Each structure stands twice: as structure tokens, then as C-alpha cells.
Amino acid sequence: MSESRDDSGDTVVAESSSRLSPAVLASAASVALALYYYYAQGDKQRGQFVGLWPTTILALAIYFKLDEIRKALAQAGD
């Protein structure tokens, strides 16, 4: 079995993994805000609603990152 290696996708991943992304910070802030609403304010419904935001934020960030990687790989293949 022959193995070929293309490093074009590795550079995109390496550039983005060295720092904390805004999506991770926004997700952490959303968790903190959800805990604040739920426990400090006693507004359980709002706390649960805000607690659903991190998954959406991270899912969108993953989608855009995969799209960026796909475009980089397509350019490297041309």
C-alpha cells in the first residue's frame, strides 16, 4: 500500500490550533451567563435557554473551519 502525504491541510489546522478562538471564548461566556441566570437570578428558563447557545456557537465555528480547510485543500489540488 502506497502512502502519499500532502501537508497543505496541515498548515491550516496548525495555524488555527495555536490560539484560543473567539467561538470558544463566546461559548465559555455563554456558559457563565447561563449559570448566572439559573442560580444567581433564579430565572431557570432563561438560564436553560442561554445554556443552549454554546453548542450552536461551536457548531457554527466548526462548520466555518471545515469550509476553510476544504477551500485550502481545493486550492492545493489545483
C-alpha positions in Angstrom: 0.0 0.0 0.0 1.5 3.3 -1.1 1.2 6.3 1.3 1.4 9.8 0.0 1.4 12.8 2.3 0.1 16.3 1.4 0.9 18.9 4.0 -1.4 21.6 2.6 -4.2 20.9 5.0 -1.8 20.6 8.0 -0.8 24.3 7.7 -4.4 25.5 8.0 -5.0 23.3 11.1 -1.7 24.3 12.7 -2.4 28.0 12.3 -5.8 27.8 14.0 -4.9 25.5 16.8 -2.2 27.6 18.4 -4.6 30.2 19.9 -8.0 30.3 21.6 -10.7 31.2 19.1 -13.4 33.8 19.7 -16.0 31.0 19.4 -14.5 29.2 22.4 -14.5 32.4 24.4 -18.1 33.2 23.4 -19.1 29.7 24.4 -17.4 30.0 27.8 -19.1 33.3 28.4 -22.4 31.9 27.5 -22.0 29.1 30.0 -21.1 31.6 32.7 -24.1 33.7 31.8 -26.4 30.7 31.8 -25.1 29.7 35.3 -25.6 33.3 36.5 -29.2 33.4 35.2 -30.0 29.9 36.5 -28.5 30.2 40.0 -28.0 33.9 40.9 -31.1 35.3 39.3 -33.3 32.3 39.8 -34.5 32.6 36.2 -34.3 28.9 35.3 -36.0 29.1 31.9 -33.7 31.9 30.7 -30.6 30.0 32.1 -31.6 26.9 30.2 -32.1 28.9 27.0 -28.8 30.7 27.3 -27.2 27.3 28.2 -28.1 26.0 24.7 -26.0 28.7 23.0 -22.5 27.2 23.4 -23.4 24.1 21.2 -24.7 26.3 18.5 -21.7 28.7 18.6 -19.2 25.8 18.5 -21.1 24.0 15.7 -21.0 27.2 13.6 -17.3 27.6 14.3 -16.6 24.0 13.3 -18.6 24.4 10.1 -16.7 27.6 9.0 -13.3 26.0 9.9 -14.1 22.9 7.9 -15.2 25.1 5.0 -11.9 27.0 5.2 -9.9 23.7 5.2 -11.9 22.4 2.3 -11.2 25.5 0.3 -7.5 25.3 1.2 -7.3 21.7 0.0 -9.2 22.5 -3.2 -6.6 25.3 -4.0 -3.7 23.0 -3.2 -5.2 20.3 -5.6 -5.5 22.8 -8.5 
